[in-house]
Amino acid sequence: MPSTPAPAAGSSGQRPPNDAALDALKQRVQQAIDDVSYPARRDTLIDSAREHDAPADVVDALRTLPDESFGSFNEVSASIAAHA
């Protein structure tokens, strides 16, 4: 009797845990810097997160960002993903 091949990795439609953890981190970052006016520099984002008593992983993620101006949270989010 021929065996049925196993489904390909990732074919279940679920994301790997790393993506889920990164998405959760980006959501926490967004909550911590929700009141920031853009464009905003990295230090402004860090200050906002600290003012909102953000967890250490949120502040650490913001510290990894390049020292530049971000035009929107989407830019912040993409940079976090690129540096994760």
N, CA, C and O atoms as a Maestro MAE file, in Angstrom:
{
 s_m_m2io_version
 :::
 2.0.0
}

f_m_ct {
 s_m_title
 :::
 protein
 m_atom[336] {
  # First column is atom index #
  i_m_mmod_type
  r_m_x_coord
  r_m_y_coord
  r_m_z_coord
  i_m_residue_number
  s_m_chain_name
  s_m_pdb_residue_name
  s_m_pdb_atom_name
  i_m_atomic_number
  :::
  1 25 0.845 -1.176 0.000 1 A "MET " " N  " 7
  2 3 0.000 0.000 0.000 1 A "MET " " CA " 6
  3 2 0.893 1.243 0.000 1 A "MET " " C  " 6
  4 15 1.733 1.391 0.888 1 A "MET " " O  " 8
  5 25 0.730 2.136 -0.975 2 A "PRO " " N  " 7
  6 3 1.580 3.327 -1.022 2 A "PRO " " CA " 6
  7 2 1.285 4.253 0.155 2 A "PRO " " C  " 6
  8 15 0.145 4.374 0.605 2 A "PRO " " O  " 8
  9 25 2.318 4.887 0.630 3 A "SER " " N  " 7
  10 3 2.125 5.819 1.745 3 A "SER " " CA " 6
  11 2 1.774 7.194 1.188 3 A "SER " " C  " 6
  12 15 2.191 7.565 0.090 3 A "SER " " O  " 8
  13 25 1.012 7.926 1.957 4 A "THR " " N  " 7
  14 3 0.621 9.279 1.575 4 A "THR " " CA " 6
  15 2 1.714 10.226 2.037 4 A "THR " " C  " 6
  16 15 2.120 10.177 3.198 4 A "THR " " O  " 8
  17 25 2.199 11.085 1.154 5 A "PRO " " N  " 7
  18 3 3.258 12.014 1.590 5 A "PRO " " CA " 6
  19 2 2.753 12.963 2.673 5 A "PRO " " C  " 6
  20 15 1.589 13.361 2.698 5 A "PRO " " O  " 8
  21 25 3.657 13.298 3.544 6 A "ALA " " N  " 7
  22 3 3.331 14.245 4.622 6 A "ALA " " CA " 6
  23 2 3.123 15.626 4.009 6 A "ALA " " C  " 6
  24 15 3.757 15.959 3.008 6 A "ALA " " O  " 8
  25 25 2.239 16.434 4.602 7 A "PRO " " N  " 7
  26 3 2.047 17.792 4.081 7 A "PRO " " CA " 6
  27 2 3.344 18.583 4.182 7 A "PRO " " C  " 6
  28 15 4.149 18.361 5.086 7 A "PRO " " O  " 8
  29 25 3.532 19.484 3.271 8 A "ALA " " N  " 7
  30 3 4.724 20.330 3.279 8 A "ALA " " CA " 6
  31 2 4.722 21.210 4.519 8 A "ALA " " C  " 6
  32 15 3.669 21.608 5.019 8 A "ALA " " O  " 8
  33 25 5.901 21.499 4.995 9 A "ALA " " N  " 7
  34 3 6.033 22.362 6.173 9 A "ALA " " CA " 6
  35 2 5.365 23.699 5.891 9 A "ALA " " C  " 6
  36 15 5.558 24.289 4.828 9 A "ALA " " O  " 8
  37 25 4.597 24.162 6.831 10 A "GLY " " N  " 7
  38 3 3.942 25.456 6.707 10 A "GLY " " CA " 6
  39 2 2.684 25.433 5.863 10 A "GLY " " C  " 6
  40 15 2.081 26.484 5.644 10 A "GLY " " O  " 8
  41 25 2.265 24.271 5.380 11 A "SER " " N  " 7
  42 3 1.096 24.232 4.505 11 A "SER " " CA " 6
  43 2 -0.216 24.259 5.272 11 A "SER " " C  " 6
  44 15 -1.287 24.288 4.664 11 A "SER " " O  " 8
  45 25 -0.150 24.251 6.582 12 A "SER " " N  " 7
  46 3 -1.367 24.260 7.377 12 A "SER " " CA " 6
  47 2 -2.025 25.639 7.411 12 A "SER " " C  " 6
  48 15 -3.134 25.794 7.922 12 A "SER " " O  " 8
  49 25 -1.334 26.630 6.867 13 A "GLY " " N  " 7
  50 3 -1.881 27.980 6.876 13 A "GLY " " CA " 6
  51 2 -1.512 28.759 8.130 13 A "GLY " " C  " 6
  52 15 -1.825 29.945 8.237 13 A "GLY " " O  " 8
  53 25 -0.851 28.107 9.075 14 A "GLN " " N  " 7
  54 3 -0.442 28.787 10.297 14 A "GLN " " CA " 6
  55 2 0.951 29.357 10.105 14 A "GLN " " C  " 6
  56 15 1.771 28.804 9.373 14 A "GLN " " O  " 8
  57 25 1.203 30.459 10.767 15 A "ARG " " N  " 7
  58 3 2.520 31.074 10.709 15 A "ARG " " CA " 6
  59 2 3.448 30.373 11.700 15 A "ARG " " C  " 6
  60 15 2.994 29.830 12.707 15 A "ARG " " O  " 8
  61 25 4.732 30.387 11.414 16 A "PRO " " N  " 7
  62 3 5.673 29.867 12.408 16 A "PRO " " CA " 6
  63 2 5.609 30.711 13.675 16 A "PRO " " C  " 6
  64 15 5.249 31.886 13.611 16 A "PRO " " O  " 8
  65 25 5.952 30.135 14.820 17 A "PRO " " N  " 7
  66 3 5.883 30.887 16.079 17 A "PRO " " CA " 6
  67 2 6.671 32.186 16.055 17 A "PRO " " C  " 6
  68 15 6.259 33.156 16.691 17 A "PRO " " O  " 8
  69 25 7.787 32.239 15.344 18 A "ASN " " N  " 7
  70 3 8.578 33.468 15.306 18 A "ASN " " CA " 6
  71 2 7.768 34.625 14.739 18 A "ASN " " C  " 6
  72 15 7.847 35.746 15.242 18 A "ASN " " O  " 8
  73 25 6.988 34.359 13.694 19 A "ASP " " N  " 7
  74 3 6.154 35.406 13.118 19 A "ASP " " CA " 6
  75 2 5.076 35.852 14.100 19 A "ASP " " C  " 6
  76 15 4.784 37.043 14.211 19 A "ASP " " O  " 8
  77 25 4.494 34.904 14.804 20 A "ALA " " N  " 7
  78 3 3.455 35.233 15.784 20 A "ALA " " CA " 6
  79 2 4.046 36.070 16.911 20 A "ALA " " C  " 6
  80 15 3.426 37.034 17.360 20 A "ALA " " O  " 8
  81 25 5.232 35.712 17.368 21 A "ALA " " N  " 7
  82 3 5.885 36.472 18.441 21 A "ALA " " CA " 6
  83 2 6.239 37.872 17.956 21 A "ALA " " C  " 6
  84 15 6.092 38.842 18.699 21 A "ALA " " O  " 8
  85 25 6.703 37.982 16.714 22 A "LEU " " N  " 7
  86 3 7.038 39.289 16.160 22 A "LEU " " CA " 6
  87 2 5.784 40.144 16.012 22 A "LEU " " C  " 6
  88 15 5.805 41.334 16.326 22 A "LEU " " O  " 8
  89 25 4.707 39.555 15.545 23 A "ASP " " N  " 7
  90 3 3.442 40.296 15.433 23 A "ASP " " CA " 6
  91 2 2.967 40.789 16.790 23 A "ASP " " C  " 6
  92 15 2.477 41.911 16.911 23 A "ASP " " O  " 8
  93 25 3.112 39.953 17.812 24 A "ALA " " N  " 7
  94 3 2.703 40.344 19.172 24 A "ALA " " CA " 6
  95 2 3.570 41.494 19.677 24 A "ALA " " C  " 6
  96 15 3.071 42.426 20.307 24 A "ALA " " O  " 8
  97 25 4.864 41.422 19.397 25 A "LEU " " N  " 7
  98 3 5.766 42.500 19.808 25 A "LEU " " CA " 6
  99 2 5.381 43.796 19.109 25 A "LEU " " C  " 6
  100 15 5.303 44.844 19.752 25 A "LEU " " O  " 8
  101 25 5.139 43.741 17.811 26 A "LYS " " N  " 7
  102 3 4.776 44.956 17.077 26 A "LYS " " CA " 6
  103 2 3.464 45.540 17.600 26 A "LYS " " C  " 6
  104 15 3.300 46.760 17.629 26 A "LYS " " O  " 8
  105 25 2.543 44.693 18.009 27 A "GLN " " N  " 7
  106 3 1.290 45.189 18.575 27 A "GLN " " CA " 6
  107 2 1.546 45.907 19.899 27 A "GLN " " C  " 6
  108 15 0.965 46.961 20.158 27 A "GLN " " O  " 8
  109 25 2.414 45.338 20.737 28 A "ARG " " N  " 7
  110 3 2.750 45.990 22.017 28 A "ARG " " CA " 6
  111 2 3.468 47.319 21.777 28 A "ARG " " C  " 6
  112 15 3.230 48.295 22.489 28 A "ARG " " O  " 8
  113 25 4.337 47.354 20.784 29 A "VAL " " N  " 7
  114 3 5.026 48.604 20.449 29 A "VAL " " CA " 6
  115 2 4.013 49.647 20.016 29 A "VAL " " C  " 6
  116 15 4.075 50.797 20.451 29 A "VAL " " O  " 8
  117 25 3.080 49.249 19.158 30 A "GLN " " N  " 7
  118 3 2.077 50.202 18.675 30 A "GLN " " CA " 6
  119 2 1.269 50.780 19.833 30 A "GLN " " C  " 6
  120 15 0.979 51.976 19.849 30 A "GLN " " O  " 8
  121 25 0.906 49.945 20.795 31 A "GLN " " N  " 7
  122 3 0.156 50.435 21.952 31 A "GLN " " CA " 6
  123 2 0.981 51.417 22.770 31 A "GLN " " C  " 6
  124 15 0.451 52.392 23.301 31 A "GLN " " O  " 8
  125 25 2.280 51.158 22.868 32 A "ALA " " N  " 7
  126 3 3.146 52.000 23.697 32 A "ALA " " CA " 6
  127 2 3.428 53.352 23.062 32 A "ALA " " C  " 6
  128 15 3.722 54.314 23.771 32 A "ALA " " O  " 8
  129 25 3.345 53.442 21.737 33 A "ILE " " N  " 7
  130 3 3.673 54.703 21.061 33 A "ILE " " CA " 6
  131 2 2.466 55.272 20.319 33 A "ILE " " C  " 6
  132 15 2.613 56.069 19.393 33 A "ILE " " O  " 8
  133 25 1.293 54.860 20.729 34 A "ASP " " N  " 7
  134 3 0.052 55.225 20.048 34 A "ASP " " CA " 6
  135 2 -0.173 56.725 19.938 34 A "ASP " " C  " 6
  136 15 -0.802 57.182 18.984 34 A "ASP " " O  " 8
  137 25 0.326 57.498 20.891 35 A "ASP " " N  " 7
  138 3 0.055 58.941 20.884 35 A "ASP " " CA " 6
  139 2 1.146 59.762 20.193 35 A "ASP " " C  " 6
  140 15 1.114 60.992 20.235 35 A "ASP " " O  " 8
  141 25 2.103 59.096 19.562 36 A "VAL " " N  " 7
  142 3 3.200 59.792 18.896 36 A "VAL " " CA " 6
  143 2 2.696 60.446 17.611 36 A "VAL " " C  " 6
  144 15 1.916 59.857 16.863 36 A "VAL " " O  " 8
  145 25 3.150 61.661 17.374 37 A "SER " " N  " 7
  146 3 2.866 62.356 16.115 37 A "SER " " CA " 6
  147 2 4.021 62.085 15.160 37 A "SER " " C  " 6
  148 15 5.190 62.209 15.526 37 A "SER " " O  " 8
  149 25 3.677 61.717 13.944 38 A "TYR " " N  " 7
  150 3 4.692 61.431 12.931 38 A "TYR " " CA " 6
  151 2 4.855 62.621 12.015 38 A "TYR " " C  " 6
  152 15 3.896 63.358 11.788 38 A "TYR " " O  " 8
  153 25 6.043 62.827 11.485 39 A "PRO " " N  " 7
  154 3 7.233 61.998 11.623 39 A "PRO " " CA " 6
  155 2 7.804 62.079 13.035 39 A "PRO " " C  " 6
  156 15 7.666 63.084 13.732 39 A "PRO " " O  " 8
  157 25 8.453 60.978 13.431 40 A "ALA " " N  " 7
  158 3 9.042 60.890 14.770 40 A "ALA " " CA " 6
  159 2 10.376 60.166 14.690 40 A "ALA " " C  " 6
  160 15 10.547 59.219 13.922 40 A "ALA " " O  " 8
  161 25 11.300 60.626 15.489 41 A "ARG " " N  " 7
  162 3 12.624 59.999 15.542 41 A "ARG " " CA " 6
  163 2 12.619 58.865 16.569 41 A "ARG " " C  " 6
  164 15 11.729 58.774 17.415 41 A "ARG " " O  " 8
  165 25 13.620 58.017 16.474 42 A "ARG " " N  " 7
  166 3 13.750 56.862 17.372 42 A "ARG " " CA " 6
  167 2 13.663 57.286 18.838 42 A "ARG " " C  " 6
  168 15 12.932 56.664 19.609 42 A "ARG " " O  " 8
  169 25 14.385 58.321 19.236 43 A "ASP " " N  " 7
  170 3 14.385 58.730 20.646 43 A "ASP " " CA " 6
  171 2 13.005 59.169 21.119 43 A "ASP " " C  " 6
  172 15 12.648 58.947 22.276 43 A "ASP " " O  " 8
  173 25 12.233 59.784 20.241 44 A "THR " " N  " 7
  174 3 10.860 60.177 20.583 44 A "THR " " CA " 6
  175 2 10.005 58.941 20.833 44 A "THR " " C  " 6
  176 15 9.194 58.913 21.759 44 A "THR " " O  " 8
  177 25 10.191 57.924 20.001 45 A "LEU " " N  " 7
  178 3 9.442 56.672 20.167 45 A "LEU " " CA " 6
  179 2 9.811 55.995 21.482 45 A "LEU " " C  " 6
  180 15 8.939 55.503 22.198 45 A "LEU " " O  " 8
  181 25 11.094 55.971 21.795 46 A "ILE " " N  " 7
  182 3 11.557 55.361 23.044 46 A "ILE " " CA " 6
  183 2 10.990 56.125 24.239 46 A "ILE " " C  " 6
  184 15 10.506 55.516 25.194 46 A "ILE " " O  " 8
  185 25 11.049 57.446 24.189 47 A "ASP " " N  " 7
  186 3 10.514 58.257 25.288 47 A "ASP " " CA " 6
  187 2 9.028 57.983 25.497 47 A "ASP " " C  " 6
  188 15 8.575 57.861 26.635 47 A "ASP " " O  " 8
  189 25 8.272 57.885 24.415 48 A "SER " " N  " 7
  190 3 6.840 57.610 24.524 48 A "SER " " CA " 6
  191 2 6.603 56.249 25.161 48 A "SER " " C  " 6
  192 15 5.744 56.107 26.032 48 A "SER " " O  " 8
  193 25 7.357 55.256 24.733 49 A "ALA " " N  " 7
  194 3 7.203 53.910 25.298 49 A "ALA " " CA " 6
  195 2 7.498 53.917 26.792 49 A "ALA " " C  " 6
  196 15 6.782 53.286 27.570 49 A "ALA " " O  " 8
  197 25 8.539 54.620 27.193 50 A "ARG " " N  " 7
  198 3 8.877 54.699 28.622 50 A "ARG " " CA " 6
  199 2 7.785 55.407 29.412 50 A "ARG " " C  " 6
  200 15 7.450 54.996 30.523 50 A "ARG " " O  " 8
  201 25 7.230 56.474 28.838 51 A "GLU " " N  " 7
  202 3 6.156 57.213 29.511 51 A "GLU " " CA " 6
  203 2 4.920 56.339 29.720 51 A "GLU " " C  " 6
  204 15 4.147 56.559 30.652 51 A "GLU " " O  " 8
  205 25 4.742 55.352 28.851 52 A "HIS " " N  " 7
  206 3 3.609 54.437 28.964 52 A "HIS " " CA " 6
  207 2 3.973 53.160 29.715 52 A "HIS " " C  " 6
  208 15 3.238 52.173 29.672 52 A "HIS " " O  " 8
  209 25 5.112 53.190 30.403 53 A "ASP " " N  " 7
  210 3 5.579 52.031 31.175 53 A "ASP " " CA " 6
  211 2 5.587 50.756 30.337 53 A "ASP " " C  " 6
  212 15 5.152 49.696 30.786 53 A "ASP " " O  " 8
  213 25 6.083 50.879 29.129 54 A "ALA " " N  " 7
  214 3 6.150 49.729 28.224 54 A "ALA " " CA " 6
  215 2 7.116 48.679 28.775 54 A "ALA " " C  " 6
  216 15 8.084 49.014 29.458 54 A "ALA " " O  " 8
  217 25 6.846 47.418 28.476 55 A "PRO " " N  " 7
  218 3 7.752 46.361 28.912 55 A "PRO " " CA " 6
  219 2 9.131 46.517 28.269 55 A "PRO " " C  " 6
  220 15 9.282 47.183 27.245 55 A "PRO " " O  " 8
  221 25 10.110 45.904 28.878 56 A "ALA " " N  " 7
  222 3 11.497 46.024 28.422 56 A "ALA " " CA " 6
  223 2 11.671 45.575 26.974 56 A "ALA " " C  " 6
  224 15 12.460 46.171 26.240 56 A "ALA " " O  " 8
  225 25 10.948 44.532 26.545 57 A "ASP " " N  " 7
  226 3 11.136 44.057 25.164 57 A "ASP " " CA " 6
  227 2 10.672 45.091 24.146 57 A "ASP " " C  " 6
  228 15 11.200 45.148 23.035 57 A "ASP " " O  " 8
  229 25 9.696 45.903 24.513 58 A "VAL " " N  " 7
  230 3 9.218 46.966 23.629 58 A "VAL " " CA " 6
  231 2 10.283 48.051 23.503 58 A "VAL " " C  " 6
  232 15 10.617 48.473 22.396 58 A "VAL " " O  " 8
  233 25 10.810 48.496 24.629 59 A "VAL " " N  " 7
  234 3 11.852 49.525 24.620 59 A "VAL " " CA " 6
  235 2 13.086 49.000 23.893 59 A "VAL " " C  " 6
  236 15 13.708 49.732 23.123 59 A "VAL " " O  " 8
  237 25 13.445 47.742 24.131 60 A "ASP " " N  " 7
  238 3 14.605 47.143 23.457 60 A "ASP " " CA " 6
  239 2 14.399 47.101 21.944 60 A "ASP " " C  " 6
  240 15 15.329 47.374 21.184 60 A "ASP " " O  " 8
  241 25 13.193 46.765 21.505 61 A "ALA " " N  " 7
  242 3 12.907 46.728 20.067 61 A "ALA " " CA " 6
  243 2 13.066 48.123 19.458 61 A "ALA " " C  " 6
  244 15 13.589 48.265 18.353 61 A "ALA " " O  " 8
  245 25 12.621 49.132 20.170 62 A "LEU " " N  " 7
  246 3 12.754 50.498 19.667 62 A "LEU " " CA " 6
  247 2 14.215 50.936 19.641 62 A "LEU " " C  " 6
  248 15 14.617 51.702 18.765 62 A "LEU " " O  " 8
  249 25 15.003 50.458 20.586 63 A "ARG " " N  " 7
  250 3 16.429 50.807 20.605 63 A "ARG " " CA " 6
  251 2 17.171 50.236 19.404 63 A "ARG " " C  " 6
  252 15 18.200 50.780 19.003 63 A "ARG " " O  " 8
  253 25 16.671 49.153 18.826 64 A "THR " " N  " 7
  254 3 17.337 48.550 17.667 64 A "THR " " CA " 6
  255 2 17.079 49.317 16.378 64 A "THR " " C  " 6
  256 15 17.733 49.072 15.364 64 A "THR " " O  " 8
  257 25 16.130 50.242 16.413 65 A "LEU " " N  " 7
  258 3 15.804 51.007 15.213 65 A "LEU " " CA " 6
  259 2 16.952 51.943 14.852 65 A "LEU " " C  " 6
  260 15 17.669 52.424 15.730 65 A "LEU " " O  " 8
  261 25 17.121 52.197 13.566 66 A "PRO " " N  " 7
  262 3 18.143 53.185 13.176 66 A "PRO " " CA " 6
  263 2 17.744 54.577 13.671 66 A "PRO " " C  " 6
  264 15 16.561 54.876 13.836 66 A "PRO " " O  " 8
  265 25 18.740 55.410 13.901 67 A "ASP " " N  " 7
  266 3 18.488 56.768 14.377 67 A "ASP " " CA " 6
  267 2 18.075 57.629 13.189 67 A "ASP " " C  " 6
  268 15 18.883 58.349 12.604 67 A "ASP " " O  " 8
  269 25 16.791 57.530 12.855 68 A "GLU " " N  " 7
  270 3 16.249 58.278 11.729 68 A "GLU " " CA " 6
  271 2 14.809 58.653 12.030 68 A "GLU " " C  " 6
  272 15 14.258 58.269 13.061 68 A "GLU " " O  " 8
  273 25 14.214 59.396 11.133 69 A "SER " " N  " 7
  274 3 12.830 59.817 11.277 69 A "SER " " CA " 6
  275 2 11.910 58.801 10.603 69 A "SER " " C  " 6
  276 15 12.170 58.360 9.484 69 A "SER " " O  " 8
  277 25 10.840 58.437 11.295 70 A "PHE " " N  " 7
  278 3 9.850 57.497 10.778 70 A "PHE " " CA " 6
  279 2 8.575 58.270 10.470 70 A "PHE " " C  " 6
  280 15 8.112 59.073 11.280 70 A "PHE " " O  " 8
  281 25 8.012 58.021 9.288 71 A "GLY " " N  " 7
  282 3 6.843 58.763 8.843 71 A "GLY " " CA " 6
  283 2 5.518 58.195 9.305 71 A "GLY " " C  " 6
  284 15 4.487 58.863 9.225 71 A "GLY " " O  " 8
  285 25 5.543 56.938 9.798 72 A "SER " " N  " 7
  286 3 4.306 56.292 10.227 72 A "SER " " CA " 6
  287 2 4.654 55.059 11.058 72 A "SER " " C  " 6
  288 15 5.805 54.628 11.106 72 A "SER " " O  " 8
  289 25 3.630 54.502 11.713 73 A "PHE " " N  " 7
  290 3 3.885 53.276 12.453 73 A "PHE " " CA " 6
  291 2 4.253 52.141 11.500 73 A "PHE " " C  " 6
  292 15 5.021 51.255 11.873 73 A "PHE " " O  " 8
  293 25 3.728 52.151 10.296 74 A "ASN " " N  " 7
  294 3 4.087 51.101 9.334 74 A "ASN " " CA " 6
  295 2 5.585 51.074 9.087 74 A "ASN " " C  " 6
  296 15 6.169 50.000 8.950 74 A "ASN " " O  " 8
  297 25 6.215 52.244 9.027 75 A "GLU " " N  " 7
  298 3 7.663 52.310 8.859 75 A "GLU " " CA " 6
  299 2 8.380 51.772 10.090 75 A "GLU " " C  " 6
  300 15 9.379 51.062 9.975 75 A "GLU " " O  " 8
  301 25 7.866 52.112 11.268 76 A "VAL " " N  " 7
  302 3 8.435 51.582 12.514 76 A "VAL " " CA " 6
  303 2 8.317 50.072 12.526 76 A "VAL " " C  " 6
  304 15 9.283 49.372 12.828 76 A "VAL " " O  " 8
  305 25 7.148 49.572 12.201 77 A "SER " " N  " 7
  306 3 6.879 48.139 12.205 77 A "SER " " CA " 6
  307 2 7.805 47.401 11.238 77 A "SER " " C  " 6
  308 15 8.362 46.359 11.584 77 A "SER " " O  " 8
  309 25 7.967 47.935 10.037 78 A "ALA " " N  " 7
  310 3 8.844 47.301 9.048 78 A "ALA " " CA " 6
  311 2 10.294 47.289 9.521 78 A "ALA " " C  " 6
  312 15 11.020 46.323 9.285 78 A "ALA " " O  " 8
  313 25 10.708 48.345 10.179 79 A "SER " " N  " 7
  314 3 12.077 48.402 10.672 79 A "SER " " CA " 6
  315 2 12.286 47.422 11.826 79 A "SER " " C  " 6
  316 15 13.345 46.802 11.927 79 A "SER " " O  " 8
  317 25 11.298 47.282 12.686 80 A "ILE " " N  " 7
  318 3 11.383 46.289 13.767 80 A "ILE " " CA " 6
  319 2 11.530 44.899 13.172 80 A "ILE " " C  " 6
  320 15 12.365 44.111 13.615 80 A "ILE " " O  " 8
  321 25 10.722 44.603 12.171 81 A "ALA " " N  " 7
  322 3 10.781 43.287 11.523 81 A "ALA " " CA " 6
  323 2 12.149 43.058 10.873 81 A "ALA " " C  " 6
  324 15 12.693 41.955 10.938 81 A "ALA " " O  " 8
  325 25 12.693 44.087 10.257 82 A "ALA " " N  " 7
  326 3 13.981 43.960 9.584 82 A "ALA " " CA " 6
  327 2 15.127 43.741 10.571 82 A "ALA " " C  " 6
  328 15 16.141 43.135 10.225 82 A "ALA " " O  " 8
  329 25 14.965 44.232 11.791 83 A "HIS " " N  " 7
  330 3 16.030 44.127 12.789 83 A "HIS " " CA " 6
  331 2 15.793 43.019 13.800 83 A "HIS " " C  " 6
  332 15 16.567 42.870 14.746 83 A "HIS " " O  " 8
  333 25 14.735 42.241 13.615 84 A "ALA " " N  " 7
  334 3 14.421 41.168 14.564 84 A "ALA " " CA " 6
  335 2 15.296 39.949 14.330 84 A "ALA " " C  " 6
  336 15 15.166 38.951 15.039 84 A "ALA " " O  " 8
  :::
 }
 m_bond[335] {
  # First column is bond index #
  i_m_from
  i_m_to
  i_m_order
  :::
  1 1 2 1
  2 2 3 1
  3 3 4 2
  4 3 5 1
  5 5 6 1
  6 6 7 1
  7 7 8 2
  8 7 9 1
  9 9 10 1
  10 10 11 1
  11 11 12 2
  12 11 13 1
  13 13 14 1
  14 14 15 1
  15 15 16 2
  16 15 17 1
  17 17 18 1
  18 18 19 1
  19 19 20 2
  20 19 21 1
  21 21 22 1
  22 22 23 1
  23 23 24 2
  24 23 25 1
  25 25 26 1
  26 26 27 1
  27 27 28 2
  28 27 29 1
  29 29 30 1
  30 30 31 1
  31 31 32 2
  32 31 33 1
  33 33 34 1
  34 34 35 1
  35 35 36 2
  36 35 37 1
  37 37 38 1
  38 38 39 1
  39 39 40 2
  40 39 41 1
  41 41 42 1
  42 42 43 1
  43 43 44 2
  44 43 45 1
  45 45 46 1
  46 46 47 1
  47 47 48 2
  48 47 49 1
  49 49 50 1
  50 50 51 1
  51 51 52 2
  52 51 53 1
  53 53 54 1
  54 54 55 1
  55 55 56 2
  56 55 57 1
  57 57 58 1
  58 58 59 1
  59 59 60 2
  60 59 61 1
  61 61 62 1
  62 62 63 1
  63 63 64 2
  64 63 65 1
  65 65 66 1
  66 66 67 1
  67 67 68 2
  68 67 69 1
  69 69 70 1
  70 70 71 1
  71 71 72 2
  72 71 73 1
  73 73 74 1
  74 74 75 1
  75 75 76 2
  76 75 77 1
  77 77 78 1
  78 78 79 1
  79 79 80 2
  80 79 81 1
  81 81 82 1
  82 82 83 1
  83 83 84 2
  84 83 85 1
  85 85 86 1
  86 86 87 1
  87 87 88 2
  88 87 89 1
  89 89 90 1
  90 90 91 1
  91 91 92 2
  92 91 93 1
  93 93 94 1
  94 94 95 1
  95 95 96 2
  96 95 97 1
  97 97 98 1
  98 98 99 1
  99 99 100 2
  100 99 101 1
  101 101 102 1
  102 102 103 1
  103 103 104 2
  104 103 105 1
  105 105 106 1
  106 106 107 1
  107 107 108 2
  108 107 109 1
  109 109 110 1
  110 110 111 1
  111 111 112 2
  112 111 113 1
  113 113 114 1
  114 114 115 1
  115 115 116 2
  116 115 117 1
  117 117 118 1
  118 118 119 1
  119 119 120 2
  120 119 121 1
  121 121 122 1
  122 122 123 1
  123 123 124 2
  124 123 125 1
  125 125 126 1
  126 126 127 1
  127 127 128 2
  128 127 129 1
  129 129 130 1
  130 130 131 1
  131 131 132 2
  132 131 133 1
  133 133 134 1
  134 134 135 1
  135 135 136 2
  136 135 137 1
  137 137 138 1
  138 138 139 1
  139 139 140 2
  140 139 141 1
  141 141 142 1
  142 142 143 1
  143 143 144 2
  144 143 145 1
  145 145 146 1
  146 146 147 1
  147 147 148 2
  148 147 149 1
  149 149 150 1
  150 150 151 1
  151 151 152 2
  152 151 153 1
  153 153 154 1
  154 154 155 1
  155 155 156 2
  156 155 157 1
  157 157 158 1
  158 158 159 1
  159 159 160 2
  160 159 161 1
  161 161 162 1
  162 162 163 1
  163 163 164 2
  164 163 165 1
  165 165 166 1
  166 166 167 1
  167 167 168 2
  168 167 169 1
  169 169 170 1
  170 170 171 1
  171 171 172 2
  172 171 173 1
  173 173 174 1
  174 174 175 1
  175 175 176 2
  176 175 177 1
  177 177 178 1
  178 178 179 1
  179 179 180 2
  180 179 181 1
  181 181 182 1
  182 182 183 1
  183 183 184 2
  184 183 185 1
  185 185 186 1
  186 186 187 1
  187 187 188 2
  188 187 189 1
  189 189 190 1
  190 190 191 1
  191 191 192 2
  192 191 193 1
  193 193 194 1
  194 194 195 1
  195 195 196 2
  196 195 197 1
  197 197 198 1
  198 198 199 1
  199 199 200 2
  200 199 201 1
  201 201 202 1
  202 202 203 1
  203 203 204 2
  204 203 205 1
  205 205 206 1
  206 206 207 1
  207 207 208 2
  208 207 209 1
  209 209 210 1
  210 210 211 1
  211 211 212 2
  212 211 213 1
  213 213 214 1
  214 214 215 1
  215 215 216 2
  216 215 217 1
  217 217 218 1
  218 218 219 1
  219 219 220 2
  220 219 221 1
  221 221 222 1
  222 222 223 1
  223 223 224 2
  224 223 225 1
  225 225 226 1
  226 226 227 1
  227 227 228 2
  228 227 229 1
  229 229 230 1
  230 230 231 1
  231 231 232 2
  232 231 233 1
  233 233 234 1
  234 234 235 1
  235 235 236 2
  236 235 237 1
  237 237 238 1
  238 238 239 1
  239 239 240 2
  240 239 241 1
  241 241 242 1
  242 242 243 1
  243 243 244 2
  244 243 245 1
  245 245 246 1
  246 246 247 1
  247 247 248 2
  248 247 249 1
  249 249 250 1
  250 250 251 1
  251 251 252 2
  252 251 253 1
  253 253 254 1
  254 254 255 1
  255 255 256 2
  256 255 257 1
  257 257 258 1
  258 258 259 1
  259 259 260 2
  260 259 261 1
  261 261 262 1
  262 262 263 1
  263 263 264 2
  264 263 265 1
  265 265 266 1
  266 266 267 1
  267 267 268 2
  268 267 269 1
  269 269 270 1
  270 270 271 1
  271 271 272 2
  272 271 273 1
  273 273 274 1
  274 274 275 1
  275 275 276 2
  276 275 277 1
  277 277 278 1
  278 278 279 1
  279 279 280 2
  280 279 281 1
  281 281 282 1
  282 282 283 1
  283 283 284 2
  284 283 285 1
  285 285 286 1
  286 286 287 1
  287 287 288 2
  288 287 289 1
  289 289 290 1
  290 290 291 1
  291 291 292 2
  292 291 293 1
  293 293 294 1
  294 294 295 1
  295 295 296 2
  296 295 297 1
  297 297 298 1
  298 298 299 1
  299 299 300 2
  300 299 301 1
  301 301 302 1
  302 302 303 1
  303 303 304 2
  304 303 305 1
  305 305 306 1
  306 306 307 1
  307 307 308 2
  308 307 309 1
  309 309 310 1
  310 310 311 1
  311 311 312 2
  312 311 313 1
  313 313 314 1
  314 314 315 1
  315 315 316 2
  316 315 317 1
  317 317 318 1
  318 318 319 1
  319 319 320 2
  320 319 321 1
  321 321 322 1
  322 322 323 1
  323 323 324 2
  324 323 325 1
  325 325 326 1
  326 326 327 1
  327 327 328 2
  328 327 329 1
  329 329 330 1
  330 330 331 1
  331 331 332 2
  332 331 333 1
  333 333 334 1
  334 334 335 1
  335 335 336 2
  :::
 }
}
